[in-house]
Amino acid sequence: MAKDKNFHGVVAHQKVDNIPSLQVLAFMKKDESLKNIPFIIIIENITKDDIDYYKAMGIAEIFEIPFNPLEVFLAITNKLKDAKGKEVVKQILNEAKKDKSILLKIIELIKKLFGKK
């Protein structure tokens, strides 16, 4: 993340490569260029206390497994629009239009990662 900042959102489980997601989020919040990137967490058996805790820590959205990948995509685009403006989101989506398979690849990857068919 420190070297390659060419991403627009993070979708993670409670741990990323055996590192707690909140540690990754804390790193992002310290970096001025990363602090407005939406961080979404995917959790199994979520409770209201989990939601309250993660929201208080700065998680943009929380989704319970199973989840709809389209909802995750929309959450990222809405958070980006709020943080960076509508024009930035339009530019990002127009770039993706050049290769429509990018979105399909992302959705398929998310489905594979979380066992959704």
C-alpha positions as CSV (number, residue, x, y, z in Angstrom):
1,M,0.0,0.0,0.0
2,A,2.8,2.4,0.8
3,K,4.5,1.7,-2.6
4,D,1.5,1.2,-5.0
5,K,-1.3,3.6,-4.2
6,N,-3.2,2.8,-7.4
7,F,-6.4,1.5,-5.8
8,H,-9.7,3.1,-5.0
9,G,-11.0,0.9,-2.1
10,V,-10.2,-1.9,0.2
11,V,-12.4,-4.9,0.8
12,A,-11.0,-7.1,3.6
13,H,-11.9,-9.9,6.0
14,Q,-11.1,-9.4,9.7
15,K,-7.5,-10.3,9.0
16,V,-5.4,-9.6,5.9
17,D,-2.4,-11.9,5.5
18,N,-2.6,-12.6,9.3
19,I,-2.6,-8.9,10.1
20,P,-5.7,-7.5,11.7
21,S,-7.7,-5.4,9.3
22,L,-7.8,-2.6,11.8
23,Q,-4.0,-2.4,11.7
24,V,-4.1,-2.0,8.0
25,L,-6.8,0.7,8.4
26,A,-4.6,2.5,11.0
27,F,-1.7,2.5,8.5
28,M,-4.0,4.0,5.8
29,K,-5.4,6.7,8.1
30,K,-1.8,7.9,8.9
31,D,-1.0,8.3,5.2
32,E,-2.6,11.5,3.8
33,S,-2.9,10.0,0.3
34,L,-4.7,6.9,1.6
35,K,-6.9,8.1,4.5
36,N,-10.0,8.8,2.3
37,I,-9.9,5.5,0.5
38,P,-13.0,3.5,1.5
39,F,-12.2,0.5,3.7
40,I,-14.9,-2.2,3.7
41,I,-14.9,-5.2,6.0
42,I,-16.5,-8.6,5.3
43,I,-17.5,-10.5,8.4
44,E,-19.2,-13.8,9.3
45,N,-21.8,-13.9,12.1
46,I,-21.8,-10.1,12.6
47,T,-23.4,-8.6,15.7
48,K,-24.6,-5.0,16.3
49,D,-21.6,-4.6,18.7
50,D,-19.3,-5.6,15.8
51,I,-20.9,-3.0,13.5
52,D,-20.7,-0.2,16.2
53,Y,-17.1,-1.1,16.9
54,Y,-15.9,-1.2,13.3
55,K,-17.8,2.0,12.5
56,A,-16.2,3.8,15.5
57,M,-12.8,2.7,14.2
58,G,-13.4,4.2,10.8
59,I,-14.6,1.3,8.7
60,A,-16.6,2.7,5.8
61,E,-19.0,-0.2,5.5
62,I,-19.5,-3.7,7.0
63,F,-21.0,-6.6,5.1
64,E,-22.0,-10.0,6.4
65,I,-21.1,-13.1,4.5
66,P,-22.9,-14.0,2.3
67,F,-23.0,-10.6,0.6
68,N,-23.9,-9.1,-2.8
69,P,-20.7,-8.0,-4.6
70,L,-22.7,-5.2,-6.4
71,E,-23.6,-3.7,-3.0
72,V,-19.9,-3.6,-2.1
73,F,-19.0,-1.9,-5.4
74,L,-21.8,0.7,-4.9
75,A,-20.6,1.3,-1.3
76,I,-17.1,2.0,-2.6
77,T,-18.3,4.3,-5.4
78,N,-20.6,6.2,-3.0
79,K,-17.8,6.7,-0.4
80,L,-15.4,7.8,-3.1
81,K,-18.0,10.3,-4.4
82,D,-18.4,11.7,-0.9
83,A,-14.6,11.9,-0.3
84,K,-13.2,12.9,-3.7
85,G,-16.2,14.2,-5.6
86,K,-18.5,13.1,-8.4
87,E,-16.1,14.0,-11.2
88,V,-13.3,11.7,-9.8
89,V,-15.8,8.8,-9.6
90,K,-16.9,9.5,-13.2
91,Q,-13.3,9.5,-14.4
92,I,-12.6,6.2,-12.6
93,L,-15.7,4.6,-14.0
94,N,-14.9,5.9,-17.5
95,E,-11.5,4.4,-17.3
96,A,-13.2,1.1,-16.4
97,K,-15.5,1.4,-19.4
98,K,-12.4,1.1,-21.6
99,D,-12.1,-2.5,-20.3
100,K,-15.5,-3.6,-19.1
101,S,-13.9,-6.9,-18.0
102,I,-12.2,-5.2,-15.1
103,L,-15.5,-4.9,-13.1
104,L,-16.4,-8.5,-14.0
105,K,-13.0,-9.7,-12.9
106,I,-13.3,-7.8,-9.6
107,I,-16.8,-9.3,-8.9
108,E,-15.6,-12.8,-9.8
109,L,-12.5,-12.4,-7.5
110,I,-14.7,-11.2,-4.6
111,K,-17.1,-14.2,-5.2
112,K,-14.1,-16.6,-5.3
113,L,-12.6,-15.1,-2.1
114,F,-15.7,-15.5,-0.1
115,G,-17.1,-18.7,-1.7
116,K,-20.1,-17.2,-3.4
117,K,-21.2,-18.7,-6.7
